[in-house]
Amino acid sequence: MLAHRLIERKRDGGRIEAGEWRALALAYATGHVPDYQMAALLMACYLCGLDRGETAALTEAMLASGDRLDLSDLGRPRVDKHSTGGVGDKVSLVLAPLIASLGVAVPMMSGRSLGHTGGTLDKLESIPGFRTDLTLAEARTQLERLNCALIGQTAEIAPADRKMYALRDATATVDSIPLIAASIMSKKLAEGLTGLVLDVKRGSGSFLPELPRELELAEIMIAIGADHGCPVVALLTAMDRPLGRACGNALEVEESIAALKGEGPPDLLEVTYALGAEMLVLAGTVADHDAARRAMEQSIGTGRAAEHFQRIIEAQGGNPGVVDDPAVLPQAAECELFAAPRRGFVARVEPRAIGRGIVEMGGGRTKVDDRVEPAVGFVITARPGDWVEVGEPLATIFARDRTGVDTGRHALGLAIHIADEADPPLPLVSHRVTNRGVEVLGEV
């Protein structure tokens, strides 16, 4: 009767107390509350909201539903990064091995595709043999040896959140500030971190397109971190267009490897360096952001970062040859150019249309148990503000069959807008948020 009572109360705008959240999370994690009741409660929370106290209590309840990764005796700083989700956002694949190569432990726990956005785990699993299902013991051993483990949410960590995360995607309750904040922070606090950097996406392709809501989300997660003794810094980064050129699991892995060799798209490298500098400063291994950037550029320039990724891939059962030869990755059966239908400026490249197109082509999920096709997606060379002529290639479609090509062509037609003029896109990194407040970094 607990779940029914809480659904009814939240539906009517009431509060759920901390003890009730704990009991509910434990009952759901152990199978005593069915999915259909939790789905109803999630929708009630989505519609009626949670106050700051409820959000903190839900975070703590999901954290307490499982085990934690105890790294207190590791003898080095432990810093992770988390993105709120975007299209073409493969920063984690670049950042984790890069920061680990500089002596900071990065216990990076990631998720699968959610809504129109891609998932880091799906990208990693496009590498043949790569295991993301490490146990906590295996992750700890790898962190001791390589400073990095790229894992999924194990059955041991925050199992209540693990089930809710999948259910939110299937019930259209993803873009709720309290649910996003509690989900992210319950997982990150379970990692035993000494610091956390958040990449909060802003713009039309983010889950929260309005700037005040994006700042609110950052501030809530920073406060939760402070309550648990974990310093948190958030950067707001652009998601009014895809990040980089590649969109789709295997395609993004290939672009990430290029970035680790210093050959990635400038926007991807710029966001990576901005987030990485915050991680290194939080870790206390550099004096300031300028020193952090120099250290990262050196690791990439010497090949150290790419080599570290290769070692991580091999340690987690993947084929390390992918770093030297991206053809090891799954390949699409069909490949076709998409050309400009008219001359003019590229006014917009809408991330949501791109992400939904990838899902329709099989590269994402509409149901929890959907199989993901790793090779499909787009490489989009057109950028907002570019002048293009009729027939000029704007993107390449990678699909599993001709139907997929048609689906991709339709998605690109909806996503890429050509006009007689174009407004400037959002700055790549626009705000920095800490427990001291909000700093504006660029034109907003």
N, C-alpha and C positions, 0 to 999 in steps of 0.2 A: 504493500500500500504506500510505501515511501515515495516512489516515483510518481504515482498518480497524484498524491497530495501536493508534491512540489510542482508538477506540471500545471495543476489547477491554480496554485498560488501565483506562479510566475505569469501564467496566461492573464491573470487579473491584475498584474502590475505590482505584485508583492515582492519581498526580498527572500532570498534563501540564505540561511545562516551558515557560518563556517562548519559547524559540526554536521549539518545536513549535507553540505557539499562533500565532506569526507566520507560519510556513510554512502552517499550515492555513487561516488567515484569507485569506491571499493566494491560495491555491489555490482556495478556495471563491468568492472574489470574482471570479476570472477563469474560473470554470466548470469547473475541473479536479477538483472534488469535487462529486458529484451531491447533490441535495436529500435523497435517501433515506438517504445516509450521514450527512449533517449532522443529519437528523431523529433518527437513532439516537444520535448523540453528544449532542444536546441532551437527549434523554430520559435518557441515562446521567448527564449533569451534573445534571439535575433530581433524579434518584433518589439519587445518591451525593454531590452537592454539590461545591463548589470551596472551597479555603481562601483566605485573604486574598491570598496571593501569586499564586495562580492567577487570582483575580478581577482583580487589578491587571494581570496579564500579558495576560488576554483583552481588557481595556479597551484597553491599549496596542496590541495586535495589530489590533483593529478600527479604531482611530484611524489606525494606520499603513497600513491597506489602501487609503486614499484621500488626498485633498487636504485642506487646511485653509483656513479663511477668515482671511486675514491683514488685520487691522484695526488693526495697531499704530500706523499713522500717521494714524488717524482724528481724533485730537486731542480725544477725549472718552471718558468711561468707557463700558464695554460690559458690560451686565448682562442676564442672561436669567433666566427662571423656568421650572421644569418640574414638572408634576404626575405622580404615579405612577398616576393614572387614577381616574375616578369617574363617577357618573351625574348628569347635570345640571351637570357641572363645566365652565362656560364662562368661567372666570376669565381664561384667556389672551386671549380676545377683548376683554375689558375692559382688562386690565392692560397689554398691549403698547402700544396707542395712548396710554393714559393716561401711562405712564412716559416714552414717547418725546416726548410733548408738553411734558415738563419737562426736556428737554435731555440725556437719557441715551439712548445707542444701545442698541436692543433687537433683536439678531439672532435672532429667535425661530424655531427649527426644531422643528416638531411632527410628530406621527404621525397615523395613521388609527385607526379603531376597533379595539380589541383586546379580545377576550373579550366581557364584558358591558358594557364601558365605551365611551363615545363617543370620537371622534377630532377634534382641532381642525381638521385638514385637511378632513375631511368637512363640518364645520360651515361653514368658510370657503367651500368650493366650492358650498354651497347659494346663495351670492350669485351671481346671473347674471354669467357672464364672468370670475369671479375666478380668477386663476392662482396656484397654489402652487408650480409647477414652475420657479421662477426659477433661472437659473444662478448660480454664485458671483459672477461679474462683475456680473450684473444686481442681485443682492442687495447687493453692495457699493455700487453706484451709488445705490441707493435709500436705503441707510443714511446715505450722505453727505448726501442731500437731505432725508430725512424722519425720520431716526433710527430707522427701523423697517422690517424686512422680515419678512413672515409666510410662511414657506416650508416645503416638505417636504424630506425628506432627499434631496438630489440624488445623482445617480450618482457625483458627485465625492467626496462626504464619506462616510467609513466604509462603503463598499459591502458589506463583509462583514456588518456589522450590519444594513444595509438588507434584505438577503436573510434573515438570521436572524430579524429582527423579524417578518416575515410568516410565516415557518415556525413560530415559537413559537406564534402564534395558532392555527395549523392543527393543531398536535401536542399541545395541552394542556400546554405547558411554560412558560406565562406566569409563574405565581406562584413563581418561584425567585429568592431574594435575589441570588445572584451574577449570574445572567443579567439581571435587572432593572438592577442597578447598573452592570454593564459596558455594557449597551445605552445607558442614559441618558448615562453619563459620556463614552462614546466620541463621541457626537454633540455634546454640549455643549462638550467640550474642543476640538473641531474648529472651533468658532465664534470662537475667539480672544477669549474673555471676560476681563474683569477681575474678575468676580464672578458668582456663581450662587446663586439662591434656589430651594430645593426645597420643594414642597408634597407631603408624604408623607401619603397618606390613611390614616385609621384607622377601624376599625369594620367592621360586617358587609358593607358594600359594597365594601371595599377588596380588593386582591389578597392582602394580608397582614393578616388580621383581628386577629391577636394583637399586643398592644402591644410585647412584647419583640422580635418580629421586625421591626416597623415602626421601632423605635429602632435595631436592628442595621443595617437598610438605610440609614437616614440616616447613621449613623456611618461605614459603609463608603464611601459616596459623598463624604462630607466628607474622609475620609482620601485618597481618590483625587485629589480636587481639590487638596488641600494638596501632594501629591506633584508636581503639575503647576503649582504657583504660582497656583492659582485659588481664592480664598477662597469657601467654601460655607457657607450658613446653611440649615437645614431647619426648617420649621414642620410640626407634626403637626395636621391639620385633620380635622373630622368627616366621615365617609362612612357613618354608620349610617342616614342618610336622604338623599335627593337634595338637591343644592345648588340653591337657588332653586326656582322653580316649573316652568320649562320643561325638558322632557327630550326630545331629538330635534333633529336638525341645524338646520333652518331656524327652528324654534321657539326654540332657544337663541340663534341670531343675533339674533332680534328682542328677546329679553330682555337680551342684552348691550348692544344699542343703547340700550335703556331705561336700563340701569345707567350708561352713559356720559353720560346726560342727568340722572343723579341720581334716576331713577325706578325703579330695579331693586329686587328683594327685599332686605330688610335683611341676611339671612344672606350673600347673594352679595356685597354691598358690604362687609360686615365682613371677610370672608376676603380680598377684593381689597385693601382698605386695609392689612391686616396684612402680606400678602406684598409689596405695593408699598412699604411703609415700609422693609422689609428691603432691597429693591432700591436705594432712594434712599440709605439709609445706607451700603450697600456701595459705591455709586458715589461717595460723598463729597460729594454736592451739597447735603446738609442736615446740620444739627448733630445731630439726634436724631429719634426716631420721632414725637414730637409735631409737630415741624416738617414732617416728611414727610407726615403725615396732613393738616395744614393746606394744604400745597401741592397735594395730590391733590384735596381738596375744592374748592379754588379753581378748579383746572383743569376739574373737572366742572361746577361752578356757573356758570362763565362761558361754557360751551359749547365751550371750547378742545379738550377731550379728544374730544368727538364729532366736531368738525370735523377733528381730526387723523386719526381713523379714516376719515372720508370721503375724505381725501386719499390715504391708504394704499390704500383700495379702488380708487380711480380709477387710481392708479399701477400696480396689479397687474391691470388690465383689467376690474375689476368695475364694476357699475352703482352709482355713488355715491348715486343717488337713494334707495337702500334706507335710508339714515340718516334721511331725512325721511319716507319712506313704506314701512313694512315690507311692504305688500301687493306690492311688487316681488318678494319672496321666493316660492319655490314654495308653492302652497296645496294642502292636502289635499282630496280629492274628498268625503270623508265626515267629519263632525264630530258627536260625540254625548257627552252628559254621562254621568258615572258617579256614582251616588248611594249614600248610606250604606244598607246593608241592615238596620242596627239602630241603636239609640241607644247612646251610650257615649262613652268616650274613644278618640281615635286613639292606639293603643298603639305601633304601628310603621308605617313606610312603608319597605319593604325595597328598597334600591337594586338588588340583584341581580335580583329578580323584575321590576322596572321595566326594567332594561337588557336582560334576556333577552326581555321582551315587545317592546321596540323592534326588536331583531334579528329576531324572528319576524314582525314586521309589515313588514320590509324595510328598516328604518333602520340596520342594521348588517350584519356579515358572518359567515357560517359557513364560507366558503371565501375564499382569498386574492383571487380574481378576481371575487367577487360585486359586483354593482352596488348602490349604496346609494340608497334612495328618500329624498330630502331632506325631504319635507314631513311624514312620519309621526312620531308620538310622543304625548306627554302634556303637559298643563299641570295640575299637581297643586296644588290650593289647600289641601288638608288637611295639617296639620302635627302631628307627635307632640305629644300633650298637649291637643289641641283637643277640646272636647266637641261632639258632633254628634248630630242627631236623625235618625230614620228618613226617608229620602228626600232628605236634604240633599245638594247636589252636593259631591263630594269632588275631582273631576278632570274634565278634558275629554279625550276620545280623538280623535286626528286620524289618519285612515287613508286608504288609497288605494281601498278598496272595503269592502263589507259584511263580507267574510271578515276583513279587517283590523280592523274594529270589534269583531267577536267575539273575535279574538285579543287585542286590547287590553283588552277587558272581563275576559277570563279572567286576564290578567296583573295587572290592578289588584286583582282579587279575591284573588289570592295575595299581593300586596304590601301592601295596606292592611289592617291588623288593628285591629279595634275591640273594646274590652274594658271591663270595669267600672272598671278603674284603669289608669294608665300610669306607667311609670318615666320619670324625666327623661332626655332624650337626652344624648349626649356634648357637651361644650363645643365650640364652633366651632373654637377654636384652643387646644390643650391643652398642647403642649410646644414648646420652642425648643431646637434642637440646634446647637452649634457645635463647633469643635475644642477648646473649653475644657470641654465637657461638656453635660449635659442640664438644662434649666431647666423646671420645671413651671409652667404659666401659669394653669391652672384646675383645677377638680375633675375627677378622672379615674376 
